[in-house]
Amino acid sequence: MARWFCQVNNHEELLEAAAFAKERSLHIFVLGLGTNLILGKHIDGLVIRNNIRGKTFSDSEVKAASGENWEELVGFCNYKGVPGLENLALIPGSVGAAPIQNIGAYGVELSDRLKTVETLNLITNEVVTFSNADCEFSYRDSRFKKEKEWFVTGVTISPRNELVFEYPDVKAYLEENELKESSKAIYRAVCAARVRKLPDFRRFPNVGSFFKNPIVTTEEYQRLKDRFPEMPKHIDPRGIKLSAAWLIDSLGLKGESVGGISISRQHALVLVNHSAATFDDLQKISKFIRKRVYSAYNVLLEVEPEVCPPQLSL
Ligand SMILES: Cc1cc2nc3c(=O)[nH]c(=O)nc-3n(C[C@H](O)[C@H](O)[C@H](O)COP(=O)(O)OP(=O)(O)OC[C@H]3O[C@@H](n4cnc5c(N)ncnc54)[C@H](O)[C@@H]3O)c2cc1C
């Protein structure tokens, strides 16, 4: 429950909402589609639900307002033959939230495709456009995660012809269906893999990956590999990326549950809320998984979704 709530449909309404909060010294919380949030308790402030719509396309760029739906934008670009976003298909949420945690999947991150992020500063009302470099993107992170005063109003994306299809699921789909690598074929492959692997969050409430894939040094990875030769890895500019799903799955934890929350049998990184479980249940199962993975592999898992209010932890 929030103390105050409003929905904004354009910049004027956003400025009005910001002024309302300022007059009453209210803390502002920006809400997109809520797919990456865990609410712990009452939000004592103003929740601004973003519904600023609009998008334009040209050969050189795609511009989308932050209240647009990300899945729909990617689907539309693909349909229109605008390449570059196909690996990010079916990631739920709003366009405005995409740069916050630098969404990524199947070998591509938003930061690989993004040109600029347009924002409004909720404290000063300043309108600022951040270049890609200014956003300080890294794995599931950006400056906006820490600097909460920036309301993302829109993003500009550069279409890219560079195709990324090295992930086994994508490769296998292309081979099985005798498809030549193309933006449209990769889009189909990614959609098929996601539908097959992830429980539908509309029917089985979940926030997608509950933990980030840990990134370790080459030396750490080598030590792990010596003990667990079958441990998969992905090369990443920041080190060696381990599969958090594999770490959990290898300990036989799929299907384990605490209260009404269970580790999905379909995907070890997904925690499903079956019966409106409490925040305490989530905390218990999160700690249980982290402890088991740490004792077995000496790797600390980090929670991916945002917890609100931030003083609560999982
Ligand atoms: C089934 C499932 C699968 C998923 N798969 C992936 C995946 O493959 N890769 C991946 O990276 N993520 C994935 N996610 C996570 C999620 O889809 C993304 O994080 C998405 O960007 C969240 O969008 P949202 O609009 O729901 O954001 P919300 O949950 O509403 O908000 C998330 C954060 O962004 C902030 N925010 C939202 N809008 C704005 C704005 N306009 N300006 C400033 N701050 C804002 C919020 O304050 C909050 O801090 C998945 C989630 C689910 C449920």
The ligand as a Tripos MOL2 file, in Angstrom:
@<TRIPOS>MOLECULE
LIG
   53    58     1     0     0
SMALL
NO_CHARGES

@<TRIPOS>ATOM
      1 C1          9.3010  -13.2890  -16.0060 C.3       1 LIG1
      2 C2         10.3420  -12.2270  -15.9580 C.ar      1 LIG1
      3 C3         11.4650  -12.3390  -16.7650 C.ar      1 LIG1
      4 C4         12.4560  -11.3520  -16.7250 C.ar      1 LIG1
      5 N1         13.5450  -11.4960  -17.5410 N.ar      1 LIG1
      6 C5         14.5310  -10.5650  -17.5150 C.ar      1 LIG1
      7 C6         15.6790  -10.6950  -18.3590 C.ar      1 LIG1
      8 O1         15.8040  -11.6310  -19.1390 O.2       1 LIG1
      9 N2         16.6290   -9.7430  -18.2850 N.ar      1 LIG1
     10 C7         16.5230   -8.6710  -17.4510 C.ar      1 LIG1
     11 O2         17.4290   -7.8230  -17.4430 O.2       1 LIG1
     12 N3         15.4420   -8.5140  -16.6480 N.ar      1 LIG1
     13 C8         14.4520   -9.4230  -16.6570 C.ar      1 LIG1
     14 N4         13.3560   -9.2860  -15.8400 N.ar      1 LIG1
     15 C9         13.2530   -8.1240  -14.9490 C.3       1 LIG1
     16 C10        12.3530   -6.9800  -15.5150 C.3       1 LIG1
     17 O3         11.6610   -7.4130  -16.6260 O.3       1 LIG1
     18 C11        13.1650   -5.7360  -15.8970 C.3       1 LIG1
     19 O4         13.9330   -5.2950  -14.8210 O.3       1 LIG1
     20 C12        12.2650   -4.5870  -16.3610 C.3       1 LIG1
     21 O5         13.0760   -3.5720  -16.9130 O.3       1 LIG1
     22 C13        11.4000   -4.0090  -15.2300 C.3       1 LIG1
     23 O6         10.4590   -3.1130  -15.8020 O.3       1 LIG1
     24 P1          9.2450   -2.5410  -14.9680 P.3       1 LIG1
     25 O7          8.6180   -1.4540  -15.7750 O.co2     1 LIG1
     26 O8          8.3670   -3.6200  -14.5240 O.co2     1 LIG1
     27 O9         10.0170   -1.8780  -13.7270 O.3       1 LIG1
     28 P2          9.5200   -1.7740  -12.2010 P.3       1 LIG1
     29 O10         9.5650   -3.1300  -11.5890 O.co2     1 LIG1
     30 O11         8.2510   -1.0160  -12.1230 O.co2     1 LIG1
     31 O12        10.6860   -0.8910  -11.6000 O.3       1 LIG1
     32 C14        12.0160   -1.3760  -11.5110 C.3       1 LIG1
     33 C15        12.9370   -0.2260  -11.0640 C.3       1 LIG1
     34 O13        13.0040    0.7800  -12.0770 O.3       1 LIG1
     35 C16        12.5980    2.0500  -11.5680 C.3       1 LIG1
     36 N5         11.8830    2.7380  -12.6540 N.ar      1 LIG1
     37 C17        10.8500    2.2420  -13.3950 C.ar      1 LIG1
     38 N6         10.4970    3.1430  -14.3350 N.ar      1 LIG1
     39 C18        11.3170    4.2140  -14.1720 C.ar      1 LIG1
     40 C19        11.4420    5.4760  -14.8340 C.ar      1 LIG1
     41 N7         10.6430    5.8320  -15.8470 N.pl3     1 LIG1
     42 N8         12.3810    6.3530  -14.3870 N.ar      1 LIG1
     43 C20        13.1900    6.0360  -13.3400 C.ar      1 LIG1
     44 N9         13.1160    4.8650  -12.6780 N.ar      1 LIG1
     45 C21        12.1920    3.9710  -13.0990 C.ar      1 LIG1
     46 C22        11.7060    1.7290  -10.3750 C.3       1 LIG1
     47 O14        11.6670    2.8170   -9.4610 O.3       1 LIG1
     48 C23        12.4410    0.5260   -9.8140 C.3       1 LIG1
     49 O15        13.5740    0.9750   -9.1170 O.3       1 LIG1
     50 C24        12.3260  -10.2380  -15.8660 C.ar      1 LIG1
     51 C25        11.1750  -10.1190  -15.0510 C.ar      1 LIG1
     52 C26        10.2000  -11.1020  -15.1050 C.ar      1 LIG1
     53 C27         8.9710  -10.9440  -14.2580 C.3       1 LIG1
@<TRIPOS>BOND
     1     1     2 1
     2     2     3 ar
     3     2    52 ar
     4     3     4 ar
     5     4     5 ar
     6     4    50 ar
     7     5     6 ar
     8     6     7 ar
     9     6    13 1
    10     7     8 2
    11     7     9 ar
    12     9    10 ar
    13    10    11 2
    14    10    12 ar
    15    12    13 ar
    16    13    14 ar
    17    14    15 1
    18    14    50 ar
    19    15    16 1
    20    16    17 1
    21    16    18 1
    22    18    19 1
    23    18    20 1
    24    20    21 1
    25    20    22 1
    26    22    23 1
    27    23    24 1
    28    24    25 2
    29    24    26 1
    30    24    27 1
    31    27    28 1
    32    28    29 2
    33    28    30 1
    34    28    31 1
    35    31    32 1
    36    32    33 1
    37    33    34 1
    38    33    48 1
    39    34    35 1
    40    35    36 1
    41    35    46 1
    42    36    37 ar
    43    36    45 ar
    44    37    38 ar
    45    38    39 ar
    46    39    40 ar
    47    39    45 ar
    48    40    41 1
    49    40    42 ar
    50    42    43 ar
    51    43    44 ar
    52    44    45 ar
    53    46    47 1
    54    46    48 1
    55    48    49 1
    56    50    51 ar
    57    51    52 ar
    58    52    53 1
@<TRIPOS>SUBSTRUCTURE
     1 LIG1         1 GROUP 0 **** ****
